[in-house]
C-alpha cells in the first residue's frame, strides 16, 4: 500500500507574463533570498525550486507551509525589484 504526501508543498502565484520572465531570470537568487527570509522567522520550510507556467509561478517547498511561511513567501515575491505587485494575485496552495 502506498500513501501520497499532501500537495500543500507548492505555492502558486497567478501573475502576468512580464513578471514571470523577471522572476525566472534570477530564480536561483530568489530561492536563496527566500530561504534566508524563512530562516529569519525560524521556519523549517525550505524553498527547493521555482518553475513557471504560462500564467503562474510555483514555488516548491520541502514541507507543508504554515500561514506565517506563506505570508513570508507572499511578501518576498511582492517586494522583488522591478515586479508589478498589483499584478500578483493572492497565493494559493495546490
Secondary structure as UniProt FT lines:
FT   TURN            8..9
FT   STRAND          10..14
FT   HELIX           17..25
FT   HELIX           27..40
FT   TURN            41..42
FT   STRAND          47..53
FT   TURN            54..55
FT   STRAND          56..61
FT   HELIX           67..78
FT   TURN            81..82
FT   HELIX           85..87
FT   STRAND          92..93
//
